[in-house]
């Protein structure tokens, strides 16, 4: 083994400017042939890793190989970088123009000689109208003939004689007037996409021919719509390359005048394409989504404008778990999707398509999940969790929709319960299971065996099996029969509503106090020496001297009520009590409470101490912020606030 240092042949060093050098990582074995007779272990190599980059090699030669070939183990590579000259940059731009033109002509040939020709051949048999094919492909045959018979051959010839004629402006100046023929193709593009979709759905033979060609290797796993976008995008590509060419071209170069005239003509032709390019980019995104959805959803339509997509969590109404979901937002609809396993990239299954018309969006407050909001449409109501706060989402989407679609402005208004007139016409928001402890109709407590929870598909209330043993057709679900509660069944079917018993003093829904309470929120409660239980406590404005205790924020019946007048208040914490606890007592009745924080405890005490005197308490301020307690995040942890 002998250590060798090779000698470089720098064939074009005179045309390059030295910039610097660097050492790169070790390389594997290479074989270099001799260039001529040399002394033992001596040979000359000329290596080029990249264009205009020369390499210095130092290595070990193993002369046990055949005399015409030596195994060369590279130990170190020192790379000299040379900056490109203007002449080389101009050559590079011209080469890129030729390379992209060859690929473009191949794409035009595919459209003209494969798709168009085969569809026309079938149309001549009377399977579908000939005019359909002509209107889809417009003047693609003329565009193909121009590029394949004139522009491409001239570019190939010029690049072959570049050393003597280093210019492209004269060729483009002569041929670019023909680019005006693109105006017809671009103007027809939207109509072509509509016809293509229409006849793909209408004619099995039409669809079969397209699918057969798309399955071929020449298509590169792309659809016909993808290929038809190429002519729309090609003219601006010429404009971009020619602008780059002029930047590198000296002011006194003889090709400059022709190149500038060519740019003016191409700029005029590109004006016709700019608006179509924006549409084509949107259509390209629609095609990508169409493939991600398994080519099952009808979304490839010029009237559909893509706005945003992203991962989101869906909160289940029954088990309160958060499930991974994906949303696609358009100017006219929201696609609610479920991810599915795929080796070929992200794939999704559409669960629900919600129309933007009539959609409502509302921020919700959930103590277990931050940044939740509710989307309600005629088809379905969803409770979702975002990564960011609703205020930023609200602002962001409001701005987008005001720019894209005026009809969405109503989507950011406050959401009310489903009215009688809308009952069955739009999907309700389901009350979550953990928000109630009793049937919202008969007020009987739920249990896991004899009285389980069910949802009315018309109003979204949580009811027991007795109160949901009815069915009615719902318009938002295609008039299919759905399980509904007794009250909704009477309204939807027109049957007379039986007179119920008069409500008792406890039968006041907690949700009625959400926006009209002096104080509301969760407290731990224990009566006398009983175990502590979490309760939703409310002091309503209409009955400001009474404390209502509910099992959950949406319960329709209170567990008990405490008339506060005459009670004594004790804020001392006993050793066995939880932190932030206080007590109210009267005669032999004692109620123990515990708040989440000491600050919250003091706000409750401030209200209760006024009420026990028989005076009307006021809503306490939170840290001087001017926000009343019934709107406080901690205390109003319910979706109705």
ChimeraX attribute file (.defattr): number of C-alpha atoms within 10 A of each C-alpha:
attribute: neighborCount
match mode: 1-to-1
recipient: residues
	/A:1	9
	/A:2	10
	/A:3	11
	/A:4	15
	/A:5	15
	/A:6	16
	/A:7	14
	/A:8	14
	/A:9	14
	/A:10	12
	/A:11	9
	/A:12	9
	/A:13	13
	/A:14	8
	/A:15	14
	/A:16	15
	/A:17	12
	/A:18	13
	/A:19	9
	/A:20	10
	/A:21	14
	/A:22	9
	/A:23	11
	/A:24	10
	/A:25	9
	/A:26	11
	/A:27	11
	/A:28	8
	/A:29	11
	/A:30	10
	/A:31	10
	/A:32	16
	/A:33	13
	/A:34	15
	/A:35	10
	/A:36	9
	/A:37	8
	/A:38	10
	/A:39	7
	/A:40	8
	/A:41	16
	/A:42	13
	/A:43	18
	/A:44	16
	/A:45	16
	/A:46	15
	/A:47	15
	/A:48	12
	/A:49	9
	/A:50	9
	/A:51	9
	/A:52	16
	/A:53	18
	/A:54	23
	/A:55	20
	/A:56	19
	/A:57	21
	/A:58	18
	/A:59	16
	/A:60	17
	/A:61	19
	/A:62	15
	/A:63	15
	/A:64	10
	/A:65	10
	/A:66	8
	/A:67	9
	/A:68	10
	/A:69	14
	/A:70	20
	/A:71	17
	/A:72	19
	/A:73	18
	/A:74	17
	/A:75	14
	/A:76	15
	/A:77	17
	/A:78	15
	/A:79	18
	/A:80	16
	/A:81	19
	/A:82	18
	/A:83	14
	/A:84	17
	/A:85	13
	/A:86	13
	/A:87	13
	/A:88	15
	/A:89	15
	/A:90	21
	/A:91	19
	/A:92	14
	/A:93	17
	/A:94	21
	/A:95	15
	/A:96	13
	/A:97	18
	/A:98	20
	/A:99	14
	/A:100	14
	/A:101	20
	/A:102	18
	/A:103	11
	/A:104	20
	/A:105	20
	/A:106	15
	/A:107	19
	/A:108	23
	/A:109	19
	/A:110	20
	/A:111	20
	/A:112	20
	/A:113	14
	/A:114	15
	/A:115	19
	/A:116	20
	/A:117	15
	/A:118	17
	/A:119	22
	/A:120	20
	/A:121	13
	/A:122	17
	/A:123	18
	/A:124	12
	/A:125	10
	/A:126	10
	/A:127	15
	/A:128	18
	/A:129	13
	/A:130	16
	/A:131	11
	/A:132	17
	/A:133	24
	/A:134	15
	/A:135	17
	/A:136	21
	/A:137	20
	/A:138	20
	/A:139	17
	/A:140	22
	/A:141	16
	/A:142	13
	/A:143	20
	/A:144	22
	/A:145	15
	/A:146	17
	/A:147	20
	/A:148	19
	/A:149	11
	/A:150	13
	/A:151	20
	/A:152	19
	/A:153	13
	/A:154	18
	/A:155	20
	/A:156	16
	/A:157	10
	/A:158	19
	/A:159	18
	/A:160	11
	/A:161	11
	/A:162	14
	/A:163	10
	/A:164	9
	/A:165	11
	/A:166	15
	/A:167	24
	/A:168	25
	/A:169	21
	/A:170	16
	/A:171	17
	/A:172	23
	/A:173	19
	/A:174	13
	/A:175	16
	/A:176	19
	/A:177	14
	/A:178	15
	/A:179	17
	/A:180	16
	/A:181	15
	/A:182	22
	/A:183	17
	/A:184	13
	/A:185	23
	/A:186	23
	/A:187	16
	/A:188	17
	/A:189	24
	/A:190	19
	/A:191	13
	/A:192	22
	/A:193	20
	/A:194	16
	/A:195	16
	/A:196	21
	/A:197	15
	/A:198	11
	/A:199	16
	/A:200	17
	/A:201	11
	/A:202	12
	/A:203	12
	/A:204	11
	/A:205	16
	/A:206	20
	/A:207	16
	/A:208	12
	/A:209	16
	/A:210	18
	/A:211	14
	/A:212	10
	/A:213	18
	/A:214	17
	/A:215	13
	/A:216	11
	/A:217	9
	/A:218	12
	/A:219	16
	/A:220	10
	/A:221	12
	/A:222	14
	/A:223	16
	/A:224	18
	/A:225	17
	/A:226	15
	/A:227	17
	/A:228	22
	/A:229	19
	/A:230	15
	/A:231	21
	/A:232	26
	/A:233	19
	/A:234	17
	/A:235	23
	/A:236	20
	/A:237	14
	/A:238	21
	/A:239	20
	/A:240	13
	/A:241	15
	/A:242	22
	/A:243	14
	/A:244	14
	/A:245	22
	/A:246	18
	/A:247	11
	/A:248	15
	/A:249	19
	/A:250	13
	/A:251	11
	/A:252	8
	/A:253	9
	/A:254	13
	/A:255	18
	/A:256	19
	/A:257	15
	/A:258	17
	/A:259	22
	/A:260	17
	/A:261	17
	/A:262	24
	/A:263	23
	/A:264	14
	/A:265	19
	/A:266	25
	/A:267	17
	/A:268	15
	/A:269	22
	/A:270	26
	/A:271	13
	/A:272	20
	/A:273	24
	/A:274	16
	/A:275	13
	/A:276	20
	/A:277	21
	/A:278	13
	/A:279	19
	/A:280	24
	/A:281	14
	/A:282	19
	/A:283	25
	/A:284	17
	/A:285	15
	/A:286	21
	/A:287	20
	/A:288	14
	/A:289	21
	/A:290	18
	/A:291	16
	/A:292	19
	/A:293	21
	/A:294	12
	/A:295	13
	/A:296	11
	/A:297	15
	/A:298	10
	/A:299	19
	/A:300	22
	/A:301	15
	/A:302	16
	/A:303	14
	/A:304	15
	/A:305	21
	/A:306	20
	/A:307	16
	/A:308	13
	/A:309	14
	/A:310	10
	/A:311	16
	/A:312	18
	/A:313	18
	/A:314	21
	/A:315	22
	/A:316	16
	/A:317	18
	/A:318	15
	/A:319	10
	/A:320	14
	/A:321	12
	/A:322	16
	/A:323	13
	/A:324	13
	/A:325	19
	/A:326	18
	/A:327	18
	/A:328	18
	/A:329	17
	/A:330	22
	/A:331	21
	/A:332	18
	/A:333	19
	/A:334	21
	/A:335	19
	/A:336	20
	/A:337	21
	/A:338	18
	/A:339	16
	/A:340	10
	/A:341	9
	/A:342	10
	/A:343	6
	/A:344	7
	/A:345	7
	/A:346	13
	/A:347	18
	/A:348	21
	/A:349	18
	/A:350	17
	/A:351	11
	/A:352	14
	/A:353	16
	/A:354	21
	/A:355	18
	/A:356	22
	/A:357	16
	/A:358	15
	/A:359	25
	/A:360	21
	/A:361	20
	/A:362	21
	/A:363	23
	/A:364	20
	/A:365	20
	/A:366	17
	/A:367	13
	/A:368	9
	/A:369	15
	/A:370	15
	/A:371	17
	/A:372	24
	/A:373	23
	/A:374	21
	/A:375	20
	/A:376	24
	/A:377	26
	/A:378	21
	/A:379	19
	/A:380	19
	/A:381	21
	/A:382	20
	/A:383	23
	/A:384	21
	/A:385	24
	/A:386	17
	/A:387	12
	/A:388	11
	/A:389	14
	/A:390	18
	/A:391	11
	/A:392	10
	/A:393	16
	/A:394	16
	/A:395	11
	/A:396	11
	/A:397	17
	/A:398	17
	/A:399	12
	/A:400	16
	/A:401	17
	/A:402	12
	/A:403	10
	/A:404	16
	/A:405	14
	/A:406	11
	/A:407	15
	/A:408	22
	/A:409	18
	/A:410	15
	/A:411	20
	/A:412	17
	/A:413	12
	/A:414	10
	/A:415	17
	/A:416	11
	/A:417	12
	/A:418	17
	/A:419	12
	/A:420	12
	/A:421	9
	/A:422	16
	/A:423	20
	/A:424	27
	/A:425	21
	/A:426	23
	/A:427	24
	/A:428	27
	/A:429	24
	/A:430	21
	/A:431	19
	/A:432	21
	/A:433	21
	/A:434	15
	/A:435	18
	/A:436	24
	/A:437	23
	/A:438	26
	/A:439	24
	/A:440	20
	/A:441	19
	/A:442	14
	/A:443	16
	/A:444	15
	/A:445	18
	/A:446	16
	/A:447	12
	/A:448	7
	/A:449	6
	/A:450	9
	/A:451	16
	/A:452	16
	/A:453	21
	/A:454	22
	/A:455	23
	/A:456	26
	/A:457	25
	/A:458	30
	/A:459	24
	/A:460	20
	/A:461	25
	/A:462	30
	/A:463	29
	/A:464	26
	/A:465	16
	/A:466	15
	/A:467	19
	/A:468	23
	/A:469	15
	/A:470	18
	/A:471	20
	/A:472	21
	/A:473	19
	/A:474	21
	/A:475	18
	/A:476	19
	/A:477	17
	/A:478	10
	/A:479	12
	/A:480	11
	/A:481	14
	/A:482	16
	/A:483	19
	/A:484	28
	/A:485	29
	/A:486	19
	/A:487	19
	/A:488	23
	/A:489	22
	/A:490	16
	/A:491	16
	/A:492	18
	/A:493	11
	/A:494	9
	/A:495	10
	/A:496	10
	/A:497	12
	/A:498	9
	/A:499	6
	/A:500	6
	/A:501	6
	/A:502	7
	/A:503	9
	/A:504	8
	/A:505	10
	/A:506	15
	/A:507	15
	/A:508	15
	/A:509	16
	/A:510	24
	/A:511	17
	/A:512	14
	/A:513	21
	/A:514	24
	/A:515	15
	/A:516	16
	/A:517	20
	/A:518	24
	/A:519	29
	/A:520	29
	/A:521	24
	/A:522	22
	/A:523	23
	/A:524	18
	/A:525	23
	/A:526	19
	/A:527	15
	/A:528	13
	/A:529	9
	/A:530	10
	/A:531	9
	/A:532	16
	/A:533	13
	/A:534	17
	/A:535	21
	/A:536	26
	/A:537	24
	/A:538	28
	/A:539	28
	/A:540	22
	/A:541	18
	/A:542	11
	/A:543	14
	/A:544	22
	/A:545	23
	/A:546	19
	/A:547	19
	/A:548	23
	/A:549	25
	/A:550	24
	/A:551	24
	/A:552	24
	/A:553	29
	/A:554	27
	/A:555	25
	/A:556	25
	/A:557	29
	/A:558	23
	/A:559	16
	/A:560	12
	/A:561	16
	/A:562	14
	/A:563	15
	/A:564	23
	/A:565	17
	/A:566	14
	/A:567	20
	/A:568	16
	/A:569	17
	/A:570	14
	/A:571	15
	/A:572	11
	/A:573	14
	/A:574	11
	/A:575	7
	/A:576	6
	/A:577	15
	/A:578	15
	/A:579	16
	/A:580	18
	/A:581	23
	/A:582	23
	/A:583	22
	/A:584	21
	/A:585	17
	/A:586	13
	/A:587	8
	/A:588	6
	/A:589	10
	/A:590	15
	/A:591	17
	/A:592	21
	/A:593	24
	/A:594	24
	/A:595	22
	/A:596	16
	/A:597	12
	/A:598	12
	/A:599	13
	/A:600	19
	/A:601	19
	/A:602	16
	/A:603	17
	/A:604	20
	/A:605	18
	/A:606	15
	/A:607	21
	/A:608	27
	/A:609	19
	/A:610	16
	/A:611	23
	/A:612	20
	/A:613	15
	/A:614	15
	/A:615	14
	/A:616	16
	/A:617	20
	/A:618	15
	/A:619	17
	/A:620	18
	/A:621	13
	/A:622	15
	/A:623	8
	/A:624	8
	/A:625	7
	/A:626	9
	/A:627	13
	/A:628	16
	/A:629	22
	/A:630	25
	/A:631	20
	/A:632	16
	/A:633	14
	/A:634	18
	/A:635	20
	/A:636	23
	/A:637	23
	/A:638	21
	/A:639	22
	/A:640	20
	/A:641	16
